[in-house]
Amino acid sequence: MIDEHQGDAKRVPLTDYVEYAPAEMLSRAAAFARHLKRRRTVRDFADRPVDAKIVGHAIDAAGTAPSGANHQPWHFVVIRDPERRKALREAAEKEEQAFYEGKGGEEWLEALAPLGTDSAKPFLETAPVLIAVFAQKRGGERIGQSKKNYYINESVGIACGFMLAALHEAGLVTLTHTPNPMKFLTEICGRPLDEKPFMLIVAGYPAEDATVPEHALIKKTVGEISTWL
């Protein structure tokens, strides 16, 4: 069924689509899947600096994600100031300590046990890249607008996925951190109260002695996660 308003929308030609030969399509799809399978969530970061332009390109990639009504309901804050990073770590560890002391619930804590995580988050000061992601309740396709945003969580979640893939493509390792609650991010980052802290993305180079939990290497197969009708 055609949207009754589609005829009112201004249309432009699709000029930047690139079609590949079937064999190349298959090769590229397989190579991309192999490349992403190398991505790991890392908690041991080196303090080596990362070129700010790399971070900028990753944000640019995230900003191309699809969103409800094309309102792009996201804002990314790159936290570089040492004092803000210290305050962020202290606030995050306070929430995490409460979580691991029982707030998270027995079932959730049991699920996390094989990963060996705890309330200590030194990477929030060590890693060179901290990106706080905020979801906007109101906005629009242009800065300064105040329209209602739609499918906010879905849109921002996809944008975060794009960013993780972009950072991985650049050769960095990443971690997604979501302490609950995250209201402290609003104050530390100086963001409006009508924005919701959505995720903290940590990125950088792995420490020389970095490890990953063996449990994290368990991945379901294509057959287990898909149904073809």
C-alpha positions in Angstrom: 0.0 0.0 0.0 1.5 3.4 -1.0 1.7 6.0 1.7 -0.9 8.6 0.9 1.6 11.3 1.6 4.3 9.9 -0.6 3.3 11.9 -3.6 3.8 15.1 -1.7 7.4 14.3 -0.8 10.2 15.8 -2.9 12.2 12.9 -4.5 15.7 12.9 -5.8 17.5 10.3 -8.0 19.5 7.6 -6.2 22.9 8.4 -7.6 25.4 7.0 -5.1 24.3 3.3 -5.2 27.1 1.0 -6.4 26.1 -2.4 -7.8 28.6 -5.3 -7.7 28.8 -8.4 -9.7 27.2 -11.4 -7.9 30.6 -13.0 -7.2 31.9 -9.8 -5.7 28.8 -9.3 -3.7 29.3 -12.7 -2.1 32.9 -12.1 -1.5 32.3 -8.7 0.1 29.5 -10.1 2.3 31.7 -13.0 3.5 34.7 -10.8 4.1 32.7 -8.3 6.1 31.2 -11.1 8.3 34.7 -12.5 8.9 36.0 -9.0 9.8 33.2 -8.4 12.3 33.8 -11.8 13.9 37.2 -10.5 15.0 35.5 -7.7 17.0 35.8 -8.2 20.7 34.6 -6.4 23.8 37.8 -5.4 25.6 38.3 -4.1 29.1 42.1 -3.8 29.1 43.0 -0.6 27.3 46.4 1.0 26.5 46.6 4.8 27.1 47.9 5.4 23.6 46.2 8.4 22.0 43.9 8.1 19.1 43.7 10.6 16.3 40.6 12.7 16.9 39.8 12.6 13.1 39.3 8.8 13.5 36.7 9.4 16.2 35.1 12.1 14.0 34.7 9.7 11.1 33.2 7.1 13.4 30.6 9.7 14.6 30.0 10.6 10.9 29.3 7.0 10.1 27.0 6.6 13.1 25.1 9.7 11.9 24.2 7.9 8.7 22.0 5.3 10.5 18.3 5.1 9.6 16.0 6.8 12.1 12.3 7.4 12.6 11.1 10.2 10.2 14.8 10.9 9.6 14.9 12.9 12.8 18.3 11.5 13.8 17.6 11.6 17.5 21.1 11.2 18.8 23.9 13.3 20.2 27.5 12.1 20.8 29.7 13.6 23.5 33.5 12.9 23.2 34.8 13.2 26.8 38.5 14.2 26.9 38.8 16.4 30.0 40.7 14.4 32.7 38.5 15.8 35.5 35.3 14.9 33.8 36.7 11.4 33.1 37.6 11.0 36.7 34.2 12.2 37.9 32.5 9.8 35.3 34.5 6.8 36.6 33.7 7.6 40.2 29.9 8.0 39.5 29.9 4.8 37.3 31.7 2.7 39.9 29.3 3.9 42.6 26.3 2.6 40.6 28.2 -0.5 39.6 29.1 -1.3 43.2 25.4 -1.2 44.2 24.6 -3.4 41.2 27.1 -6.1 42.1 26.2 -6.0 45.8 22.7 -7.2 44.9 20.8 -4.5 43.1 21.2 -6.3 39.8 19.4 -9.4 41.1 20.6 -13.0 41.5 19.8 -14.2 37.9 21.6 -11.2 36.2 24.6 -11.6 38.4 24.8 -15.3 37.7 24.7 -14.5 34.0 27.6 -12.1 34.3 29.7 -14.4 36.4 31.4 -16.2 33.5 32.6 -12.9 32.1 34.4 -12.0 35.3 33.2 -8.4 35.5 33.0 -6.4 38.6 32.4 -2.8 39.8 36.0 -1.6 39.0 36.0 0.5 35.8 39.6 1.8 35.4 39.2 1.9 31.6 37.0 5.0 32.0 40.2 6.9 32.7 42.7 4.8 30.8 41.1 4.4 27.4 41.7 7.4 25.1 38.2 7.5 23.7 35.0 7.9 25.7 31.8 8.7 23.7 28.6 9.3 25.6 25.6 8.7 23.5 22.4 10.5 24.2 18.9 9.9 22.9 16.8 12.9 22.1 13.0 13.0 22.8 12.5 16.0 20.6 14.4 17.4 17.6 14.0 16.9 13.9 16.0 16.7 10.7 17.5 20.2 11.3 19.3 21.6 14.3 17.1 23.9 16.3 13.9 22.1 15.6 11.6 20.7 18.4 9.5 18.1 16.8 8.5 14.8 18.5 11.0 12.1 17.7 9.9 8.5 16.9 11.4 5.1 17.3 14.1 6.7 19.5 15.6 3.6 21.1 15.7 1.7 17.8 17.2 4.6 15.9 19.9 5.3 18.5 20.7 1.6 18.9 21.3 1.2 15.2 23.5 4.3 15.2 25.6 2.8 18.1 26.0 -0.4 16.0 27.2 1.7 13.1 29.8 3.4 15.3 31.1 0.1 16.8 31.6 -1.2 13.3 33.3 2.0 12.2 35.7 1.9 15.2 36.4 -1.7 14.5 37.1 -1.0 10.9 39.6 1.7 11.9 41.5 -0.9 14.0 40.4 0.0 17.5 38.8 -2.2 20.2 35.7 -1.2 22.0 33.5 -1.7 25.0 29.8 -0.7 25.5 29.1 0.4 29.1 25.6 1.0 30.4 25.5 1.6 34.2 22.1 1.9 35.5 21.0 4.6 36.2 23.2 6.8 34.0 21.8 10.2 34.9 25.2 11.3 36.1 26.2 11.5 32.4 23.8 14.3 31.8 25.4 16.5 34.4 29.0 15.5 33.5 28.5 16.1 29.8 26.3 19.2 30.3 23.4 17.9 28.2 19.8 19.0 28.4 17.5 17.2 30.9 15.2 16.1 28.1 17.9 13.9 26.6 18.4 10.4 27.9 21.8 8.9 28.4 21.8 5.8 26.2 25.2 4.3 26.2 28.9 4.9 26.9 31.2 3.7 24.1 34.8 3.1 25.1 37.5 2.7 22.4 41.2 2.6 22.0 44.1 0.2 21.5 44.2 -3.0 23.6 46.8 -3.2 26.4 49.7 -5.5 25.6 48.4 -8.0 28.2 44.8 -7.6 27.2 42.6 -10.7 27.6 39.0 -11.5 26.8 36.7 -14.0 28.7 36.5 -17.4 27.0 32.8 -17.3 27.6 32.6 -14.3 25.3 33.8 -16.4 22.4 30.6 -18.4 22.4 28.6 -17.2 19.4 25.4 -18.8 18.0 25.5 -20.0 14.4 23.6 -18.5 11.5 21.3 -21.6 11.6 20.6 -20.9 15.3 19.8 -17.2 15.0 17.8 -17.2 11.7 14.7 -18.8 10.2 14.2 -18.9 6.4 10.6 -19.2 5.3 
